[in-house]
Amino acid sequence: MLDNGDRIDAIIVDFSKAFDLVPHGRLLVKIANSGVDARVVAWMREFLLGRMQRVRVRGELSEVRLTSGVPEGIVLGPLVFLAYVNDIGRNIKSTIRLFADDCVIYRKITKDEDMINLQGDVDRLCEWAVVNAMTINPSKSKAACFYESQGKGPSQLLVNGHVNTENKAL
């Protein structure tokens, strides 16, 4: 696209503590609604529910039952998180790409309407985050404008009311 002189506007989204915030109950509902075998859902329920976390401070041991969070450091962790965010693009018309807890949403901009549509998709992404108990970190999320020549203007996309703009001439 850029070889044709097109402009691509993108938002790189950072979800704060994404793996820690996933509510187990909602995750299990999403997995069950995805159509996987009921035995997989039962196995995931046993794997997630009743997990305990222990912390020792000055010889004192505390124990907390976890009700949210995807276990990190295991092979299954990113896959379980992706099962939770799998519906993130359901109402989004722009292109969206996910890798674990990283997200980018982008669109080719040829007219003002494209910018309006991208902003609408970013707004829907922010709404999805609220509904799904994810927090977008505006200081780490960035808007970027990729274009071939210096003649095109900067992107002014908002993420939860914040502007973080970068322009990249290629």
N, C-alpha and C positions, 0 to 999 in steps of 0.2 A: 504494500500500500504506500509506504513512504517513497518508494522508487518512482511512483506516479505523481509525486508532489502533494500527496494527501497529508492532512493533519490528523493526528490521533491524540485525543485527550483521554487521560486515564486518572483513576484514583487508586492509589495503593493503600489498602486498609490494614491497619494493625488492630487486632482485637486484644485488649488487655487481659492477661491471665486466662486466655481462652480455654486451655485444657482444664483449669481449676474451676471454671464457672459452670460447666455443663451439668444441669440437674439430672440426676439419675432417672427419676420418674419420666420426665419428658423424653429423655434419650431412649428409654425402653419402648415408649409409645411410638416414637419415630421408627425404631427398628422393626417393631411389630407391624406397623402400617406399610413398611417397605415391601412386604410380601415374602420375607424370608421364612424358612421353615420354623414352626413353633418351637422345635427343640433348640434352635439357635437362640431364640428369644429367652427361653428358660435358662439356657446356659449363661447368657449375658446377665440375666437377673441374678443368678447365683454368684457370678463373677463380681458384679458391682455392689449389690445390696449387702449391707452388714459389714462393709469394709471398715476396719479400725485403723486409726492413726495414733501412734504413741510418741510422746516427747518426754525426754528426761532432762530436767533442769535442776541442778544442785541436789541430785539424788532423788528428787521427787518425780514420779512417773504420772503423766496425765494420759488419759485415753479418751478419744473422741470418735464417735461413729460418723463416717463421712456420708453425706447425702448428695454431694455434687463432686464433679471432677472426674477426668479421665486419667487413669494411672499412666504416668509418664515413665519412660525408660523401658517400656516393653514393646515388642514388635506390634502388638495389637493396638496400641495407643492411638497412633495417627489414623488408623482405619476406623476405629470407634468414633473419633472426633469427626471424620469425614461423613460417617453415617448420620451424625447429628446435624451437620451443616449442609447436607445433601440438597435440601429444599431451598437454599439461599437464593437461587436464581429463578425460582418459580414465576415471579411476576416481573422479571427484569428482561428488557429487550436488548440492552447493550450486551457485549460479550463479557463474561465473567469467568475468571480462572481461579481455582483453589489449589493450594498445596499445603496440607496440614492446616495450620492456623493462619496462613497468609492468604490474602485475597486481593485481586486486582480486577477492576471493572473499567472497560474502555470502549470507545466508539470513534469511528471515523467522522470527522467534522467537515461537512461541505457547505452547510448553511446554518443559520441561527436555530432552526428547528432541531437540528442534531444536538446542539448544546442544551437546549431546553429538555429534550428527551433524556440525555445523559444525566442532567441534574435530577430529573424525576426518578430515574433508576437509582441514583445515589440516595435520594430521599427514601425510596422503598427499601434499600439495603439498610439504612439507619433504622427504619421501622421494624424490619425483620430482626435486627439486633436487639431492640428493646423487647419485642415479643418473646424472643428466644434466650433472654437473660445473658446476652453477650454485650460487652462494653467496648465501644470503639475508642481507641486512644487518639484524640485529635492531634496531639503533638507529634505522634509518630506516623500518622496517616498523611499522605502527600498527594497533591494534585500535580499532574505533569502533562505538559503539552509537547508532543514530538512532531517535528516538521522538518522539511528539507532545507528551507531557506529562512533567512532572518526576517522576512517581510510579514510574517504572520504573528498575531498578537497572543498574549498570555491567556491561560485558562483561568477562570474565576469560579471554580466549582466549590461548593460548600459541603463539609462533612460535619453534621451536627452543629451547623452555624459557624464553623471555623474554616478559614481559607489558608491553605498551605500550597503555594504555587511554585512549580519548577518548570522551566522551559528548556527543552533540549533540541537544539538544531543539530541535525545529523548530516 
